[in-house]
Amino acid sequence: MSEQPQLKRKAKGERPYFFEDAAVDKLLAMLMGLAGEVSVLRDRLDTVERLAEQNKLFTRAEIENYQPDEVALQERAARRALYLGEITRIIQAELEGMQDAGEVPYSQAVDLVTTEEQPV
């Protein structure tokens, strides 16, 4: 069996930027990486469906007409929430950081109020 060629994971030189904001370029790179993964998954799913139909396990029509029960719907919703949470984790962390930036924890606020000298 022949070995598959290994591509280099990093290009030489500086990364070219196409937009004024480097964050937009990074987001585009992540989006394209995700799109590539989805494309591969769709190809593999197509292979599974063709093999299943060829071997008379089930047909594509049965897949299209499948109605998941409540348990399957709940499991899918939970998996989807986890998946989307992972994808948007960096955005959520940034939003939480922005919210926390101007806030003093409650216990510190109480200490500030109770320890400050009151005007006479």
C-alpha positions, 0 to 999 in steps of 0.5 A: 500500500502506498503512503499518502503524501503529507502536505506542509501545515504552514506556508513559508513567509508572512500570512497575507491579509486581504481585509483591513481588519486582521480579525476578518481574515482570521474569521474567514480562514476559520469559516473556510476550514469549517466549510471544508470539513462540512464538504468532506462530511457530506461526501462521506455521508453520500458514500454511506447512503450509496453503500446502504442502498446498494446493500439493501439496508435502507434507501435514500428515500427512507432517510429523507422521510425519516421522522425522529422521535422526541428523544432523538430530537432532544439529543440532536438539540443538545448535540447542536447546542454543544457544537455551536457553543464550541464554535462561538466560544471565542465570541462568548468569552470576549462578550463576557470579558466586555461585561465584566470589565466595568464591574466590581464583584459584589463583595468588593463593592460592599467592602468599598462602601463599608470601609470608606470614611463617611463624610461628617 
